[in-house]
């Protein structure tokens, strides 16, 4: 389809939309200079519904996984005192 000016696009918008949906290239110009291209919106496929429990029986946690860590285990994760002195000048 040839380039159409803004005024013509306003008066024949329905026809231009139908042409774009049919696969034709529709270019709208202002003062003879192309400014926009009319294209159909591509619909995205719907996401599949989530399935709860899909990993049931495939993963597990040790019976003590949620137990509090011992002081020794915490020391392996944190390099420093667990509860710094409240009166320390570095903390202020």
FENCOR-V865196 format. One record per residue. N is the residue number from 1. SS is DSSP state (2 for helix, 1 for strand, 0 for the rest). Layout:
n={N | N}
ss={SS | SS}
This chain:
n={1 | 2 | 3 | 4 | 5 | 6 | 7 | 8 | 9 | 10 | 11 | 12 | 13 | 14 | 15 | 16 | 17 | 18 | 19 | 20 | 21 | 22 | 23 | 24 | 25 | 26 | 27 | 28 | 29 | 30 | 31 | 32 | 33 | 34 | 35 | 36 | 37 | 38 | 39 | 40 | 41 | 42 | 43 | 44 | 45 | 46 | 47 | 48 | 49 | 50 | 51 | 52 | 53 | 54 | 55 | 56 | 57 | 58 | 59 | 60 | 61 | 62 | 63 | 64 | 65 | 66 | 67 | 68 | 69 | 70 | 71 | 72 | 73 | 74 | 75 | 76 | 77 | 78 | 79 | 80 | 81 | 82 | 83 | 84 | 85 | 86 | 87 | 88 | 89 | 90 | 91 | 92}
ss={0 | 0 | 0 | 1 | 1 | 2 | 2 | 2 | 2 | 2 | 2 | 0 | 2 | 2 | 2 | 2 | 2 | 2 | 2 | 2 | 2 | 0 | 0 | 0 | 0 | 1 | 1 | 1 | 1 | 1 | 0 | 0 | 1 | 1 | 1 | 1 | 1 | 1 | 0 | 0 | 0 | 0 | 0 | 0 | 0 | 0 | 0 | 0 | 0 | 0 | 0 | 0 | 0 | 0 | 0 | 0 | 0 | 0 | 0 | 0 | 0 | 0 | 0 | 0 | 0 | 0 | 0 | 0 | 0 | 0 | 2 | 2 | 2 | 2 | 2 | 2 | 2 | 0 | 0 | 0 | 0 | 0 | 0 | 0 | 0 | 0 | 0 | 0 | 2 | 2 | 2 | 0}
